[in-house]
Amino acid sequence: MHDLSYFREHLDAFAEMAKKRNMTLDLEGFRALDKQRRELITENEKRKAQRNKASDEIARLKKEKQNADALIAEMKQVSELIKQTDVKVDELDAQQKDLLLTIPNIPHASVPAGKSAEDNKEVRRWGTPPKFDFQPKPHWEVGERAGILDLEAAARITGARFAVYKSWGARLERALANFFLDVHTREHGYTEILPPFLVNTASLMGAGQLPKFAADLFKLQDTDFWLTPTSEVELHNLYRDMTLTEDQLPILVTAWTACFRSEAGAAGKDTRGILRQHQFQKVELFKFTHPVKSYEEHEALVRNAETILQKLGLHYRTVLLSTGDMGFASAKTYDLEVWLPSSNEFREISSCSNCEAFQARRAGIRFKPKAGGKSEFVHTLNGSGLAVGRTWIAVVENYQQADGSITIPEVLRPYMGIDRIPGPK
């Protein structure tokens, strides 16, 4: 969310931002709304001054035993006008707030301008694609043959875009999550959090998920509870409406949760397999940082996520998103894209963003500088470290063998207790 005064004084900058993000902002509508609001406030200030002056006059008349009825009656009308105008100003304030809640963050100067993912900039690659002496199969075929993935059972239990992991497949999902958490807490300095999987409207609003992404969320009927779309929401709201000390920064937290998304805009996309699910598991990384150090911390967060892929021996690339592909709350985002041999392409497995003060302003998260003075908004950063289901896919596809078995990456073997998932009997 943006500061109202800043927004009002930099409408040209926001017009340029909208152009870069390939969106339309009704800035003329805002100007008209703001003008009406200011005029009403000015009128009411005059009325209140008139009422104060009249109050003194009424007191004088009464003291002198003179009739003040006419002036009292006139001030009743003025007071009613003041009341009605205050209500109207409150309505306009709410409209302005609602408008500001829908305006995305301003991209950092280092973000490339572009219209879509085609304009993203590859930053680096790690590793090489695996070589097979057979035609590699997609994960759903490998998983079904090995008896570790059952999409038909999931469809019976719930419906499309859900999965049932079985036997070693379920163990692999759990092993990956535990491995991620262990690396991030033991090597990268994050504190593990296990939050609720239900969140309230205020939490979603503070994290920037509402009102923008309401259609992509699941809400529990007749409650203020929503299924979490990402534990970024819970981690961000750990300090909602709080003022931290500068010495507390940076705060690094990580959490494993299930995540739930309706995939409202994904009709017809990735309908086979488990790449795009209504329910998936993810280990999230989140940082509360000093504004001066947020971009340094952003680069470190990306490296934290990359470390997981390197330890798993998975070929990937790091991509800087363009203005036309970046998220609503982000000022700068790197995507990590892992290699999937069955489709011969890279697919997103992590998105790492610096939201600067955008989320913190919405949620009222500040810090008090050591040198004193006014408190400031922290900067918030988030990233997948990693998406568990998509890593499951990458491991199954990249380590599949000709006989249908799946080799377990060495770092996962202590978690799995085996070095190979057996193929079909």
TAFENZI-V240259 format. One record per pair of residues at least 24 apart in sequence whose C-alpha atoms are under 10 Angstrom apart, sorted by the first residue. I is the first residue (numbers start at 1). J is the second residue. If there is no record, write none. Layout:
i = <I;I>
j = <J;J>
This chain:
i = <1;1;1;1;1;1;1;1;1;1;1;1;1;1;1;1;1;1;1;1;2;2;2;2;2;2;2;2;2;2;2;2;2;3;3;3;3;3;4;4;4;7;8;13;14;14;14;14;16;17;17;17;17;17;17;17;18;18;18;18;18;18;19;19;19;19;19;20;20;20;20;20;20;20;20;20;21;21;21;21;21;21;21;21;21;21;21;21;21;21;21;22;22;22;22;22;22;22;23;23;23;24;25;25;25;26;30;30;30;30;33;33;33;33;34;34;34;34;36;36;36;37;37;37;37;37;37;37;37;38;38;39;40;40;40;40;40;40;41;41;41;41;41;43;43;43;44;44;44;44;44;44;44;44;44;45;46;47;47;47;47;47;48;48;48;48;50;50;51;51;51;51;51;98;100;101;101;101;101;101;101;101;101;102;102;102;102;102;102;103;103;103;104;104;104;104;104;104;104;104;105;105;105;105;105;105;105;105;105;105;105;105;106;106;106;106;106;106;106;106;106;107;107;107;107;107;107;107;107;107;107;107;107;107;108;108;108;108;108;108;108;108;109;109;110;110;110;110;111;111;111;111;111;111;111;111;111;112;112;112;112;112;112;113;113;113;113;113;114;114;114;114;114;114;115;115;115;115;116;116;116;116;116;116;117;117;117;117;117;117;117;117;118;118;118;118;119;119;119;119;119;119;120;120;120;120;120;120;120;120;120;120;121;121;121;121;121;121;122;122;122;122;122;122;122;122;123;123;123;123;123;123;124;124;124;124;124;124;125;125;125;125;125;125;125;125;126;126;126;126;126;126;126;126;126;126;127;127;127;127;127;127;127;127;128;128;128;128;128;129;129;129;129;129;129;129;129;129;129;129;130;130;130;130;130;130;130;130;130;131;131;132;132;132;132;132;132;133;133;134;134;135;135;135;136;136;136;136;136;136;136;136;136;136;136;137;137;137;137;137;137;137;137;137;137;137;138;138;138;138;138;138;138;138;138;138;138;138;139;139;139;139;139;139;139;139;139;139;139;139;139;139;139;140;140;140;140;140;140;140;141;141;141;142;142;142;142;142;142;142;142;142;142;143;143;143;143;143;143;143;143;143;143;143;143;144;144;144;144;145;145;145;145;145;145;146;146;146;146;146;146;146;146;146;147;147;147;147;147;148;148;148;148;149;149;150;151;151;151;159;160;160;160;160;161;161;161;161;161;161;161;161;161;161;161;161;161;162;162;162;162;162;162;162;163;163;163;163;163;163;163;164;167;168;168;168;168;168;169;169;169;170;171;171;171;172;172;172;172;172;172;172;172;172;172;172;172;173;173;173;173;173;173;173;173;174;174;174;174;174;175;175;175;175;175;175;175;175;176;176;176;176;176;176;176;176;176;176;176;176;176;176;176;177;177;177;177;177;177;177;177;177;177;177;177;177;178;178;178;178;179;179;179;179;179;180;180;180;180;180;180;180;180;180;180;180;180;180;180;181;181;181;181;181;181;181;181;183;183;183;183;183;183;184;184;184;184;184;184;184;184;184;184;184;184;185;185;185;187;188;188;188;188;188;188;188;189;189;189;189;190;190;190;190;190;190;190;190;191;191;191;191;191;191;191;192;192;192;192;192;192;192;192;193;193;193;193;193;193;193;193;193;193;194;194;194;194;194;194;194;195;195;195;195;195;195;195;195;196;196;196;196;196;196;197;197;197;197;197;197;197;197;197;197;197;197;197;198;198;198;198;198;198;198;198;198;199;199;199;199;199;199;199;199;199;199;200;200;200;200;200;200;200;201;201;202;202;202;202;203;203;203;203;203;203;203;203;203;203;204;204;204;204;204;204;204;204;205;205;205;205;205;206;206;206;206;206;206;206;206;206;206;206;206;206;207;207;207;207;207;207;207;207;207;207;207;207;207;207;207;207;208;208;208;208;208;208;208;208;208;209;209;209;212;213;213;213;214;214;215;215;215;215;215;216;216;216;216;216;216;216;216;217;217;217;217;217;217;218;218;218;218;226;227;227;227;227;227;228;228;228;228;228;229;229;229;229;229;229;229;229;229;230;230;230;230;230;230;230;230;230;230;230;230;230;231;231;231;231;231;231;231;231;231;231;231;231;231;232;232;232;232;232;232;232;232;232;232;233;233;235;235;235;235;235;235;236;236;236;236;236;236;236;236;236;236;237;237;237;237;237;238;239;239;239;239;239;239;240;240;240;240;240;240;240;240;241;241;241;241;241;241;241;242;242;242;242;242;243;243;243;243;243;243;243;243;243;244;244;244;244;244;244;244;244;244;244;245;245;245;245;245;245;246;246;246;246;246;246;246;246;246;246;246;247;247;247;247;247;248;248;248;248;248;249;249;249;249;249;249;249;250;250;250;250;250;250;250;250;250;250;251;251;251;251;251;251;252;252;252;252;252;252;252;252;253;253;253;253;253;253;254;254;254;254;254;254;254;254;254;255;255;255;255;255;255;255;256;256;256;256;256;256;256;256;256;257;257;257;257;257;258;258;258;259;259;273;274;274;274;274;275;275;275;275;275;275;275;275;276;276;277;279;280;280;280;280;281;281;281;281;281;282;282;282;282;282;282;282;282;282;283;283;283;283;283;283;284;284;284;284;284;284;284;284;285;285;285;285;285;285;285;286;286;286;286;286;286;286;286;286;287;287;287;287;287;287;287;288;288;288;288;288;288;288;288;288;288;288;288;289;289;289;289;289;289;289;289;290;290;290;290;290;290;290;290;290;290;291;291;291;291;291;291;291;292;292;293;294;294;294;294;294;294;294;294;295;295;295;295;295;295;297;297;297;298;298;298;298;298;298;298;298;298;298;298;299;299;299;299;301;301;301;301;301;301;301;301;302;302;302;302;302;302;302;302;302;302;302;302;303;303;304;304;304;304;305;305;305;305;305;305;305;305;305;306;306;306;306;306;307;308;308;308;308;309;309;309;309;309;309;309;309;311;311;311;311;312;312;312;312;312;312;312;312;313;313;313;313;313;313;314;314;314;314;314;314;314;314;314;315;315;315;315;315;316;316;316;316;316;317;317;317;318;318;318;319;319;320;320;321;321;326;326;327;327;327;328;328;329;329;329;329;329;329;329;330;330;330;330;330;330;330;330;330;331;331;331;331;331;332;332;333;333;333;334;335;335;336;336;336;338;338;338;338;339;339;339;340;340;340;340;340;340;341;341;341;341;342;342;342;343;347;347;348;348;349;349;349;349;349;349;349;349;349;350;350;350;350;350;350;350;351;351;351;351;351;351;352;352;352;352;352;353;353;353;353;353;354;354;354;354;354;355;355;355;355;356;356;357;396>
j = <97;99;100;101;102;103;104;105;205;206;207;208;329;357;358;359;360;361;362;363;97;100;101;102;103;104;105;106;357;358;359;361;362;97;100;358;361;362;96;97;100;100;34;106;103;104;105;106;106;103;104;105;106;107;113;323;103;104;105;106;323;324;113;114;115;323;324;106;107;112;113;114;115;322;323;324;104;105;106;107;113;114;115;116;322;323;324;325;326;327;328;113;114;115;116;323;324;325;103;104;324;103;99;102;103;99;95;96;99;100;92;93;95;96;92;93;95;96;88;89;92;85;88;89;90;91;92;93;96;89;92;89;82;85;86;88;89;92;82;85;86;88;89;81;82;85;78;79;81;82;83;84;85;86;89;82;82;75;78;79;81;82;75;78;79;82;75;78;75;76;78;79;82;211;362;205;206;208;209;210;211;212;362;208;210;211;212;213;328;212;328;329;208;212;327;328;329;330;331;358;326;327;328;329;330;331;332;355;356;357;358;359;323;328;329;330;331;332;355;356;358;322;323;326;327;328;329;330;331;332;333;354;355;356;323;330;331;332;333;354;355;356;331;332;320;322;331;332;320;321;322;323;326;331;332;333;334;320;321;322;323;324;332;321;322;323;324;325;321;322;323;324;325;326;322;323;324;325;321;322;323;324;325;326;319;320;321;322;323;324;325;326;321;322;324;325;320;321;322;323;324;325;319;320;321;322;323;324;325;326;334;335;318;319;320;321;322;334;317;318;319;320;321;334;335;336;317;318;319;320;334;335;316;317;318;319;320;336;315;316;317;318;319;336;337;338;306;309;310;313;314;315;316;317;318;338;309;310;313;314;315;316;317;339;313;314;315;316;339;313;314;315;316;338;339;340;341;344;345;398;313;314;315;339;340;341;397;398;399;341;398;341;398;399;400;401;402;401;402;401;402;341;342;402;340;341;342;343;344;397;398;399;400;401;402;340;341;342;343;396;397;398;400;401;402;404;272;273;340;341;342;343;393;394;396;397;398;400;272;273;274;275;340;341;342;392;393;394;395;396;397;398;400;272;273;274;275;393;396;397;273;397;404;393;396;397;400;401;404;405;406;423;424;168;169;273;393;396;397;400;404;405;406;423;424;169;404;423;424;404;405;422;423;424;425;403;404;405;406;421;422;423;424;425;421;422;423;424;425;172;421;422;423;273;274;273;272;273;274;278;271;272;277;278;262;263;270;271;272;273;274;275;276;277;278;279;280;273;274;276;277;278;279;280;273;274;277;278;279;280;389;274;421;416;418;420;421;422;392;396;421;392;415;416;417;388;389;391;392;395;396;408;412;413;415;416;421;281;388;389;390;391;392;393;416;281;388;392;415;416;388;392;412;413;414;415;416;417;282;283;308;312;386;387;388;389;391;392;395;411;412;415;416;255;256;257;281;282;283;385;386;387;388;389;391;392;256;283;412;415;308;411;412;414;415;254;255;256;282;283;284;305;307;308;309;385;386;387;388;254;255;256;283;284;285;385;386;304;305;307;308;311;385;252;253;254;255;283;284;285;304;305;307;308;385;252;253;254;304;252;300;301;303;304;305;307;251;252;253;254;251;252;253;254;255;285;286;287;251;252;253;254;255;285;286;252;253;254;255;256;283;284;285;231;234;235;238;253;254;255;256;257;284;231;234;235;254;255;256;257;231;233;234;235;238;255;256;257;227;228;231;234;257;258;225;226;227;228;229;230;231;233;234;257;258;259;260;224;225;226;227;228;229;231;234;259;224;225;226;227;228;229;231;233;234;237;224;225;226;227;228;233;234;225;226;237;240;362;363;228;233;234;235;236;237;238;240;362;363;228;229;232;233;234;236;237;363;233;237;359;362;363;233;236;237;240;241;358;359;360;361;362;363;364;365;232;233;234;235;236;237;240;329;355;358;359;360;361;362;363;380;233;328;329;330;358;359;360;362;363;233;328;329;328;261;264;328;262;264;261;262;263;264;265;260;261;262;263;264;265;266;278;260;261;262;263;264;278;260;261;262;278;260;258;259;260;261;279;257;258;259;260;261;257;258;259;260;261;262;278;279;280;255;256;257;258;259;260;261;280;281;282;283;284;384;255;256;257;258;259;281;282;283;284;285;286;382;384;257;283;284;285;286;287;381;382;383;384;286;382;284;285;286;287;288;382;286;287;288;359;360;363;365;380;381;382;359;360;363;364;365;365;288;360;363;364;365;366;359;360;361;362;363;364;365;366;360;361;362;363;364;365;366;363;364;365;366;367;364;365;366;367;368;375;376;377;378;288;365;366;367;368;369;375;376;377;378;366;367;368;369;370;375;289;290;366;367;368;369;370;371;375;376;378;290;367;368;369;370;288;289;290;367;368;287;288;289;290;293;367;378;287;288;289;290;293;294;297;378;379;380;286;287;288;289;290;380;285;286;287;288;289;301;381;382;284;285;286;287;288;382;283;284;285;286;287;382;383;384;385;282;283;284;285;286;384;385;281;282;283;284;285;385;386;387;388;281;282;283;284;388;282;283;388;283;387;393;389;390;392;393;347;348;349;389;390;391;392;393;389;390;389;389;387;388;389;390;386;387;388;389;390;350;384;385;386;387;388;389;390;391;383;384;385;386;387;388;350;352;382;383;384;385;386;387;352;381;382;383;384;385;386;352;353;354;380;381;382;383;384;385;354;378;379;380;381;382;383;356;357;360;365;366;367;377;378;379;380;381;382;356;357;367;377;378;379;380;381;356;357;366;367;369;376;377;378;379;380;356;357;376;377;378;379;380;378;379;379;354;355;356;357;378;379;380;381;332;353;354;356;379;381;354;380;381;332;333;334;352;353;354;355;380;381;382;383;334;352;353;354;352;353;354;381;382;383;384;385;333;334;335;336;350;351;352;353;382;383;384;385;352;385;383;384;385;386;336;349;350;351;352;383;384;385;386;336;337;350;385;386;385;385;386;391;411;336;337;338;349;385;386;391;394;409;410;411;412;391;394;395;408;409;410;411;412;395;398;399;409;410;411;338;339;340;391;394;395;398;399;409;339;340;346;394;398;340;346;347;348;349;346;347;348;348;350;351;348;351;351;352;351;353;351;353;351;353;355;355;358;353;354;355;356;357;358;359;354;355;356;357;358;359;380;381;382;355;356;357;358;381;356;381;381;382;383;383;383;384;383;384;386;390;391;393;394;394;397;398;393;394;395;396;397;398;394;397;398;399;394;397;398;397;390;394;387;390;384;385;386;387;388;389;390;391;394;383;384;385;386;387;390;391;382;383;384;385;386;387;381;382;383;384;385;380;381;382;383;384;379;380;381;382;383;379;380;381;382;380;381;381;421>
